[in-house]
Every structure is written in C-alpha cells, then in structure tokens.
Amino acid sequence: MKPAAKSALYPAHQPASGLIFFFLACLLGACTRSEWRELPVSDGGFSILMRGDPHYQRQQLNTRAGKMFAHLYSSDRRDSYFAVGYADYPLALVVGTAPEQLFSGVRQTWVQRIDGKLSASDDTIKLAGKYAGTEFQAAGKINGVDAFVHARLYLVDQRLYQVISMGRKDEVSQGVVNRFLNSFRLIPQSDVGTLTLEPSSR
C-alpha cells in the first residue's frame, strides 16, 4: 500500500486507535459469526439451534404396527455429533404403551452406538410443561477413544422426538451441549404431511 493511501485513512498526527481496536475485536472473536443458528422445521413442528448446515435423512421403518418414517437432521464433525430427529409412531404402537417403554428402546440404541453404559437418567422432565420426556447420559468409546452421549427424548401425541449430542470426552464443552439441548422447542406445524382424523358420522 502506498504511504499516501495510508495517510488518507488516518493522518499522521492522529493515532489509529479506532482501527487498532477494530482488529483487536476481531482477534477476540467479535468479528466471528457463530455457526450455530436456529433451524425451524415446520413439517416436524419444532425449532432448535443447529451447527452449520445440517444433513437431512429420511428413512422408512417397518414395525409390527405398520410403516413409519424417521426424519433426522444432523451435524457430524471429527470430535462431535449433534442431531435432532422425529418419527410419527403408528397409533396402535402408542396406545396402551407407557412413554418410558418407548424411550427405553431408543435410549439403548444410542448407548450401544458408543459401546457404553448408562451413567445418568431422568424420566421426570417435561416438554412445554406437559409432554413426557427423558434425559440420559452415557459413557463409552468410539474407535477406542473415550466418548459420551447426552440426549433428551420427548413423546408428543404419536410423535417421538430425539435430541442427541455425542462426541469425544473432554473435547466438547458441557455448555455447548446444554445450549443445544435447551434450545429445542415446539412450533406450529404445517399441514404438509399431516392427517386429521374426524369422528365417524355413522
């Protein structure tokens, strides 16, 4: 840069304190835009803070009560994995089945993902103050490295939500995990892909 151009920005008799402060602020992170942002999914009726651009998967599952589709939004990195998913269970599978029983199978699947053991569980949590939920933590290993799972599951009518954090132990702060889990909330659902059952007039 030519000297003349520099003096045009800030004359020699004035300190470039404003410019210095700007660069210091950038170094301290003030200019860094967080990669975490809100992900509203109207078809799924929820919103959550998600890292980066999540990968979406849709999978058909065959159960003894019929077909259902599982939806998963995930962010996978070397040291951590964050995901939120949901599936609408067949009515026959939900009626007469305690939420804890539905949670149990899903929880065990995630614990097995890290070849781990359950270290904490709380079946008293509620979503929006009324929907049954459970929170659990597990410790294990992924490819020989110490790992963890910290997750919450909720049952809203026939829909089961999964909010999952998983990663290498001591490489993901508990604050980041808590922020992710606590950001999950219900939002108005779009009518796309939904079915309203009306009582028969006969």
C-alpha positions as CSV (number, residue, x, y, z in Angstrom):
1,M,0.0,0.0,0.0
2,K,1.3,3.5,-0.9
3,P,2.1,5.9,2.0
4,A,-0.3,8.4,0.6
5,A,-3.2,6.0,0.8
6,K,-2.4,5.2,4.4
7,S,-2.3,8.9,5.4
8,A,-5.6,9.4,3.7
9,L,-7.2,6.9,6.1
10,Y,-5.7,8.3,9.2
11,P,-3.4,11.4,9.3
12,A,0.0,11.0,10.8
13,H,-0.9,13.4,13.7
14,Q,-3.8,11.2,14.9
15,P,-3.4,7.7,16.4
16,A,-5.2,5.0,14.5
17,S,-6.8,3.8,17.8
18,G,-10.2,3.1,16.2
19,L,-8.6,0.8,13.6
20,I,-6.4,-0.9,16.2
21,F,-9.5,-1.5,18.4
22,F,-11.3,-3.0,15.4
23,F,-8.5,-5.5,14.7
24,L,-8.3,-6.4,18.4
25,A,-12.0,-7.0,18.5
26,C,-11.7,-9.4,15.5
27,L,-8.9,-11.3,17.2
28,L,-11.0,-11.6,20.4
29,G,-13.9,-13.1,18.3
30,A,-16.2,-10.1,18.0
31,C,-16.0,-10.3,14.2
32,T,-16.5,-14.1,14.1
33,R,-20.1,-15.1,13.2
34,S,-21.4,-18.1,15.2
35,E,-22.0,-21.1,13.1
36,W,-24.9,-22.0,15.4
37,R,-28.3,-20.8,14.1
38,E,-31.9,-21.5,14.6
39,L,-33.3,-24.4,12.5
40,P,-37.1,-24.2,12.3
41,V,-38.7,-27.3,10.8
42,S,-42.4,-26.6,10.3
43,D,-43.2,-30.0,9.0
44,G,-41.8,-31.5,12.2
45,G,-43.3,-28.9,14.4
46,F,-40.1,-27.9,16.1
47,S,-37.2,-25.5,16.2
48,I,-33.6,-25.9,17.5
49,L,-30.2,-24.3,17.4
50,M,-28.1,-26.3,15.0
51,R,-24.5,-26.1,13.9
52,G,-23.7,-25.3,10.3
53,D,-25.8,-26.7,7.5
54,P,-27.3,-30.0,8.9
55,H,-27.6,-33.1,6.8
56,Y,-31.1,-34.4,6.4
57,Q,-32.1,-38.1,6.2
58,R,-35.5,-39.7,5.8
59,Q,-35.8,-43.5,6.4
60,Q,-38.8,-45.8,6.2
61,L,-39.1,-48.2,9.2
62,N,-41.3,-51.3,9.3
63,T,-42.7,-52.1,12.7
64,R,-45.1,-54.7,13.9
65,A,-47.8,-52.0,14.0
66,G,-47.1,-50.8,10.4
67,K,-44.8,-48.4,8.5
68,M,-43.5,-45.2,9.8
69,F,-40.9,-42.6,8.6
70,A,-38.0,-41.3,10.6
71,H,-36.5,-37.9,9.9
72,L,-33.1,-36.8,11.1
73,Y,-31.1,-33.5,10.9
74,S,-27.5,-33.9,11.9
75,S,-24.1,-32.1,12.1
76,D,-21.2,-34.5,12.2
77,R,-17.6,-33.4,13.0
78,R,-14.4,-35.2,14.0
79,D,-15.0,-34.6,17.7
80,S,-18.8,-34.2,18.0
81,Y,-22.2,-35.1,16.6
82,F,-25.4,-33.2,17.1
83,A,-28.7,-34.4,15.8
84,V,-32.4,-33.9,16.1
85,G,-35.0,-36.3,14.7
86,Y,-38.6,-37.3,14.9
87,A,-40.9,-40.1,13.9
88,D,-44.7,-40.5,14.0
89,Y,-45.4,-43.8,15.6
90,P,-48.4,-45.9,14.4
91,L,-51.4,-45.3,16.7
92,A,-51.5,-49.0,17.6
93,L,-48.0,-48.8,18.9
94,V,-48.6,-45.8,21.1
95,V,-51.9,-46.6,22.6
96,G,-51.5,-48.7,25.8
97,T,-47.7,-48.3,25.8
98,A,-46.1,-46.2,28.5
99,P,-43.8,-43.5,27.2
100,E,-41.0,-44.9,29.3
101,Q,-41.2,-48.1,27.3
102,L,-40.9,-46.3,24.0
103,F,-38.0,-44.3,25.3
104,S,-36.2,-47.4,26.6
105,G,-35.5,-48.9,23.2
106,V,-34.3,-45.6,21.6
107,R,-32.1,-44.9,24.6
108,Q,-30.5,-48.3,24.4
109,T,-29.8,-47.8,20.7
110,W,-27.8,-44.6,21.4
111,V,-25.9,-46.2,24.3
112,Q,-24.9,-49.1,22.1
113,R,-23.6,-46.6,19.5
114,I,-20.7,-45.8,21.8
115,D,-20.5,-49.4,23.3
116,G,-21.2,-47.7,26.5
117,K,-23.1,-47.8,29.8
118,L,-25.9,-45.5,31.1
119,S,-24.4,-43.1,33.7
120,A,-27.5,-40.9,34.4
121,S,-31.2,-40.8,33.6
122,D,-34.1,-38.6,34.4
123,D,-37.7,-39.6,33.5
124,T,-39.3,-36.6,35.1
125,I,-38.6,-33.9,32.5
126,K,-41.5,-32.4,30.5
127,L,-41.6,-30.6,27.2
128,A,-43.7,-27.4,27.2
129,G,-44.7,-28.4,30.7
130,K,-46.9,-31.3,29.7
131,Y,-45.3,-33.8,27.3
132,A,-43.5,-36.8,28.7
133,G,-39.7,-36.8,28.3
134,T,-36.5,-38.4,29.4
135,E,-32.9,-37.2,29.6
136,F,-30.0,-39.5,29.8
137,Q,-26.2,-39.6,29.7
138,A,-23.9,-42.5,28.8
139,A,-20.1,-43.1,28.7
140,G,-18.3,-45.4,26.3
141,K,-15.8,-45.4,23.4
142,I,-15.8,-44.6,19.7
143,N,-12.9,-46.2,17.8
144,G,-11.1,-46.7,21.1
145,V,-11.5,-43.0,22.2
146,D,-13.5,-42.1,25.3
147,A,-16.9,-40.8,24.3
148,F,-20.2,-39.6,25.6
149,V,-23.9,-39.4,24.7
150,H,-26.1,-36.8,26.3
151,A,-29.7,-36.7,24.9
152,R,-33.3,-36.0,25.5
153,L,-36.4,-37.8,24.2
154,Y,-39.9,-36.5,24.1
155,L,-43.3,-38.0,23.2
156,V,-45.8,-35.5,21.8
157,D,-49.0,-37.4,21.0
158,Q,-47.8,-40.0,18.4
159,R,-44.6,-38.3,17.6
160,L,-41.3,-39.2,19.3
161,Y,-38.5,-36.5,19.2
162,Q,-34.8,-37.3,19.7
163,V,-32.4,-34.5,20.6
164,I,-28.9,-36.1,20.6
165,S,-25.4,-34.8,21.4
166,M,-22.5,-37.2,21.1
167,G,-18.7,-36.8,21.0
168,R,-15.3,-37.3,22.3
169,K,-15.0,-36.9,26.1
170,D,-13.4,-33.6,27.2
171,E,-13.4,-32.2,23.6
172,V,-17.0,-30.8,23.7
173,S,-17.9,-28.4,26.5
174,Q,-20.9,-29.1,28.6
175,G,-22.0,-25.5,28.0
176,V,-22.3,-26.2,24.2
177,V,-24.2,-29.4,24.9
178,N,-26.6,-27.7,27.3
179,R,-27.2,-24.9,24.9
180,F,-28.1,-27.3,22.2
181,L,-30.4,-29.4,24.3
182,N,-32.2,-26.5,25.9
183,S,-32.8,-24.8,22.5
184,F,-35.3,-27.4,21.4
185,R,-38.9,-26.2,21.4
186,L,-42.2,-26.8,19.7
187,I,-43.5,-24.5,17.0
188,P,-46.8,-24.5,14.9
189,Q,-46.7,-27.4,12.5
190,S,-47.5,-27.0,8.8
191,D,-50.3,-29.1,7.3
192,V,-47.9,-30.8,4.9
193,G,-47.9,-34.5,5.5
194,T,-50.3,-34.4,8.4
195,L,-53.6,-36.2,8.7
196,T,-56.6,-35.1,10.9
197,L,-58.9,-37.9,11.9
198,E,-62.6,-36.9,12.4
199,P,-65.2,-39.0,14.3
200,S,-67.3,-41.1,12.0
201,S,-70.8,-39.8,11.5
202,R,-72.2,-43.3,11.1
